[in-house]
């Protein structure tokens, strides 16, 4: 009997926890915004950038496996005090928490300080999808600069926390992805996950020729030949982890010997 492959957030954690609706990072490819519009949690794409705490917080209990926090927003300065309260509640129950973010230094410093007693049960996973500040600003207009995110990774590592990186979605060429992987590798205790930009045509609003061209570029960079080049370059590396979108390519194309 075959086992269905885990996809999306299930590749990383067994459950998730969120405290708000909306995200000021306003990433063009955001799946959470797409879902929020679909289910009418927000009225418009513009309304998504207004961050709001949920009226009622989900209950906190001991869970099996990892809890991913957050999955439908980020940990911005606005969310930080509420995030700290939620994280302390989760951790004090003995949970293991995967903290995922396009990180702000002010938030990471405060989390490292306040959550130090539970460091053994925390894994930070920071999203850094390109070395290009310009490209990151285009795709993730409200998120911190790449240099700030990289400094957050180094800071959490220096504070003794377990660290990981998500390069999903890749926002540049596979050569740029490889270069960034090598730059970050020594500050990662766990894994660096690499994945494609999923459902580009459904999630990215092509409201200008510039956006349409940028989408076409990403689709070209994520072609099977390019992906397999990257897979071959990183084969045998113990810190690489491929997201489902990459695994699908690997399964249909043999590795070069």
C-alpha positions in Angstrom: 0.0 0.0 0.0 1.5 3.3 -1.1 1.8 6.2 1.3 0.6 9.6 0.1 3.5 12.1 -0.1 3.3 15.0 2.3 3.1 18.4 0.6 3.0 22.1 1.5 3.3 22.8 5.3 2.9 19.0 6.0 6.4 18.5 4.7 7.6 20.4 7.6 5.2 20.0 10.5 2.4 17.9 11.8 0.2 20.8 12.8 0.2 24.6 12.7 -0.8 27.6 14.8 -1.7 31.1 13.7 -2.8 34.2 15.6 -3.8 36.7 13.0 -5.1 37.6 9.5 -3.2 39.7 7.1 0.5 40.3 6.4 2.4 43.5 5.8 5.0 41.7 3.7 2.5 41.5 0.9 4.4 38.9 -1.2 3.1 38.7 -4.7 3.0 34.9 -4.7 1.3 34.5 -1.3 -0.9 31.5 -0.9 -2.3 32.7 2.4 -3.7 35.9 0.7 -5.2 33.8 -2.1 -7.0 31.6 0.4 -8.1 34.6 2.5 -9.7 36.2 -0.5 -11.3 33.0 -1.6 -12.9 32.4 1.8 -13.7 36.1 2.3 -11.5 36.5 5.4 -10.4 39.8 3.8 -12.3 42.0 1.4 -9.5 42.8 -1.0 -5.8 42.3 -1.8 -5.2 45.8 -0.4 -7.0 44.9 2.9 -4.6 41.9 3.3 -1.7 44.2 4.2 -3.6 45.4 7.4 -2.5 42.9 10.1 -5.2 41.9 12.6 -5.2 39.6 15.6 -7.9 36.9 15.6 -10.9 37.6 17.8 -10.4 34.2 19.4 -7.1 32.4 19.8 -6.9 28.7 19.0 -6.6 26.4 22.1 -3.1 25.4 23.1 -2.4 21.8 23.9 0.4 19.2 23.7 0.7 18.0 20.1 2.7 15.1 18.6 5.5 16.2 16.3 6.3 19.7 15.2 4.0 22.7 15.3 4.7 25.2 12.5 4.2 28.9 13.6 3.0 30.8 11.7 1.6 29.6 8.3 -0.9 32.3 7.3 0.9 35.4 8.3 4.5 36.4 9.4 6.0 37.6 12.6 6.1 41.3 12.0 6.8 44.0 14.6 3.0 44.3 14.9 2.5 40.6 15.6 5.6 40.2 17.8 4.1 40.7 21.3 1.2 38.4 20.5 3.6 35.9 18.8 5.7 35.8 21.9 2.7 35.1 24.1 1.5 32.3 21.8 5.0 30.8 21.5 5.5 30.7 25.2 2.1 29.0 25.6 3.0 26.4 23.0 6.4 25.7 24.4 5.4 25.6 28.0 3.2 22.6 27.1 6.2 20.7 25.9 5.7 21.3 22.2 8.4 21.4 19.5 7.9 24.6 17.4 9.1 25.4 14.0 9.2 29.2 13.7 9.0 30.2 10.1 9.6 33.8 9.0 11.0 36.3 6.6 12.6 37.7 9.7 12.9 41.2 11.1 16.0 41.6 13.3 14.1 43.3 16.1 11.7 40.3 16.2 14.5 37.7 16.1 16.5 39.4 18.8 13.4 39.5 21.1 12.5 35.9 20.4 16.0 34.7 21.1 15.9 36.6 24.4 12.4 35.6 25.5 12.4 32.0 24.3 15.9 31.0 25.4 14.6 28.6 28.1 12.9 26.5 25.4 15.7 26.7 22.8 16.0 22.9 22.7 12.4 22.7 21.3 12.7 25.5 18.7 13.9 25.4 15.1 14.1 28.7 13.3 13.5 28.5 9.5 14.0 31.8 7.7 12.9 32.4 4.1 15.7 33.6 1.9 14.9 32.9 -1.8 17.4 35.0 -3.6 20.7 36.9 -3.1 19.3 39.8 -5.1 17.9 42.7 -3.0 16.2 44.1 -6.1 14.4 40.9 -6.9 13.4 40.3 -3.3 11.9 43.8 -3.1 9.9 43.2 -6.3 8.4 39.8 -5.2 8.3 40.5 -1.4 7.8 44.3 -1.2 7.0 44.6 2.5 9.5 42.0 3.8 12.9 42.8 5.3 15.9 43.1 3.0 17.9 40.0 2.2 20.8 41.4 4.1 18.7 41.7 7.3 17.3 38.2 6.9 20.9 36.8 6.5 22.0 38.7 9.6 19.0 37.2 11.5 20.1 33.7 10.5 23.6 34.4 11.8 22.3 36.0 15.0 20.0 33.0 15.8 22.9 30.7 15.1 25.2 32.6 17.3 22.6 32.5 20.1 22.7 28.7 20.1 19.3 28.1 18.4 18.8 25.4 15.7 18.6 27.1 12.3 17.2 26.3 8.9 16.4 28.1 5.7 13.6 28.0 3.2 14.5 28.8 -0.4 11.0 28.3 -1.5 10.2 30.0 -3.7 13.4 30.4 -5.6 13.3 33.9 -7.0 16.3 33.8 -9.2 18.4 31.5 -11.4 19.7 28.1 -10.2 23.2 29.5 -10.3 22.1 32.3 -7.9 20.3 29.7 -5.7 23.5 27.6 -5.5 25.6 30.6 -4.6 23.2 31.7 -1.8 23.1 28.1 -0.5 26.8 28.0 -0.1 26.8 31.4 1.6 24.3 30.4 4.2 25.3 26.8 4.7 27.7 27.3 7.6 25.1 29.1 9.7 22.5 26.3 9.2 22.4 23.5 11.8 19.5 21.7 10.2 18.5 21.9 6.5 18.1 24.3 3.6 14.9 23.6 1.7 14.6 24.5 -1.9 11.4 24.6 -3.9 9.7 26.2 -6.9 7.2 29.1 -6.9 3.9 27.1 -7.0 0.8 28.0 -8.9 2.3 31.2 -10.4 -0.6 31.9 -12.8 -3.2 31.4 -10.1 -1.6 33.3 -7.3 0.3 36.2 -8.9 -1.9 39.0 -10.2 -0.4 40.0 -13.6 -1.5 43.6 -13.4 1.3 45.0 -15.5 3.7 43.9 -18.2 6.5 44.0 -15.7 4.9 41.4 -13.5 4.0 39.2 -16.5 7.6 39.3 -17.6 8.9 38.5 -14.1 6.5 35.5 -13.9 7.8 34.2 -17.3 11.4 34.5 -16.0 10.7 32.5 -12.9 8.9 29.8 -14.9 11.9 29.6 -17.3 14.4 29.5 -14.4 12.4 26.6 -12.8 12.4 24.5 -15.9 13.3 20.8 -15.5 16.8 21.1 -17.1 17.8 23.9 -14.7 16.3 22.1 -11.7 18.2 18.9 -12.5 21.5 20.9 -12.9 20.9 22.2 -9.3 20.1 18.8 -8.0 23.3 17.4 -9.5 25.4 20.2 -8.0 24.0 19.6 -4.5 23.8 15.8 -4.5 25.4 14.3 -1.5 25.1 17.5 0.5 23.7 16.6 3.9 22.0 19.9 4.4 19.9 20.0 1.3 16.2 19.2 1.4 14.0 19.3 -1.7 10.4 20.5 -1.5 7.7 18.4 -3.3 7.9 20.5 -6.4 11.5 19.5 -6.9 11.0 15.9 -6.0 8.5 15.6 -8.8 11.2 16.7 -11.3 13.7 14.3 -9.8 11.4 11.4 -10.1 10.9 11.8 -13.8 14.6 12.6 -14.7 17.6 10.5 -13.8 20.6 12.0 -12.0 23.8 12.4 -14.0 26.7 10.2 -12.8 
